[in-house]
Amino acid sequence: MWKVLGFLVYAYTIYDVVTSRFANQNDKLIWILIVLLLPFLGTILWFVIGRGKRI
């Protein structure tokens, strides 16, 4: 059950990063790499820091 929930949050994070608008395309690429290479930490960082940086 927890694995499925974790996977859904991770998938939503990737979707959220890809569909977000950024002032700079490099920011989007950096966030995608962070989330893909550091799944747990990247997800936390996206919701704490990254969502505020998008337009």
BALOBA-1460 file (C-alpha; in Angstrom, 3 decimals):
// residues 55
<rec num="1" residu="m" x="0.000" y="0.000" z="0.000"/>
<rec num="2" residu="w" x="2.737" y="2.475" z="0.967"/>
<rec num="3" residu="k" x="4.765" y="1.648" z="-2.126"/>
<rec num="4" residu="v" x="1.807" y="2.430" z="-4.367"/>
<rec num="5" residu="l" x="1.170" y="5.706" z="-2.561"/>
<rec num="6" residu="g" x="4.867" y="6.625" z="-2.801"/>
<rec num="7" residu="f" x="4.908" y="5.838" z="-6.513"/>
<rec num="8" residu="l" x="1.794" y="7.969" z="-7.094"/>
<rec num="9" residu="v" x="3.336" y="10.943" z="-5.268"/>
<rec num="10" residu="y" x="6.556" y="10.490" z="-7.252"/>
<rec num="11" residu="a" x="4.656" y="10.274" z="-10.554"/>
<rec num="12" residu="y" x="2.638" y="13.383" z="-9.659"/>
<rec num="13" residu="t" x="5.857" y="15.236" z="-8.818"/>
<rec num="14" residu="i" x="7.338" y="14.433" z="-12.227"/>
<rec num="15" residu="y" x="4.090" y="15.484" z="-13.924"/>
<rec num="16" residu="d" x="3.985" y="18.723" z="-11.902"/>
<rec num="17" residu="v" x="7.573" y="19.634" z="-12.805"/>
<rec num="18" residu="v" x="7.098" y="18.868" z="-16.508"/>
<rec num="19" residu="t" x="3.861" y="20.853" z="-16.817"/>
<rec num="20" residu="s" x="5.028" y="23.851" z="-14.748"/>
<rec num="21" residu="r" x="6.067" y="27.064" z="-16.425"/>
<rec num="22" residu="f" x="9.456" y="28.490" z="-15.516"/>
<rec num="23" residu="a" x="11.053" y="31.792" z="-16.475"/>
<rec num="24" residu="n" x="14.025" y="29.816" z="-17.763"/>
<rec num="25" residu="q" x="14.032" y="26.370" z="-19.437"/>
<rec num="26" residu="n" x="17.260" y="25.496" z="-17.643"/>
<rec num="27" residu="d" x="15.385" y="25.628" z="-14.330"/>
<rec num="28" residu="k" x="12.911" y="23.056" z="-15.603"/>
<rec num="29" residu="l" x="15.695" y="20.753" z="-16.762"/>
<rec num="30" residu="i" x="17.491" y="21.055" z="-13.436"/>
<rec num="31" residu="w" x="14.323" y="20.220" z="-11.480"/>
<rec num="32" residu="i" x="13.565" y="17.233" z="-13.706"/>
<rec num="33" residu="l" x="17.080" y="15.903" z="-13.117"/>
<rec num="34" residu="i" x="16.840" y="16.475" z="-9.356"/>
<rec num="35" residu="v" x="13.534" y="14.614" z="-9.123"/>
<rec num="36" residu="l" x="14.660" y="11.748" z="-11.361"/>
<rec num="37" residu="l" x="18.101" y="11.244" z="-9.818"/>
<rec num="38" residu="l" x="17.076" y="11.784" z="-6.176"/>
<rec num="39" residu="p" x="13.508" y="10.446" z="-6.032"/>
<rec num="40" residu="f" x="12.720" y="10.835" z="-2.324"/>
<rec num="41" residu="l" x="14.778" y="13.951" z="-1.627"/>
<rec num="42" residu="g" x="13.897" y="15.488" z="-5.008"/>
<rec num="43" residu="t" x="10.189" y="15.120" z="-4.336"/>
<rec num="44" residu="i" x="10.502" y="16.790" z="-0.948"/>
<rec num="45" residu="l" x="12.659" y="19.593" z="-2.358"/>
<rec num="46" residu="w" x="10.191" y="20.220" z="-5.188"/>
<rec num="47" residu="f" x="7.246" y="20.691" z="-2.836"/>
<rec num="48" residu="v" x="9.234" y="22.754" z="-0.314"/>
<rec num="49" residu="i" x="11.331" y="24.927" z="-2.662"/>
<rec num="50" residu="g" x="10.566" y="24.343" z="-6.332"/>
<rec num="51" residu="r" x="6.869" y="25.056" z="-6.539"/>
<rec num="52" residu="g" x="7.482" y="28.609" z="-5.350"/>
<rec num="53" residu="k" x="10.047" y="29.236" z="-8.106"/>
<rec num="54" residu="r" x="7.718" y="28.576" z="-11.024"/>
<rec num="55" residu="i" x="5.688" y="31.305" z="-12.728"/>
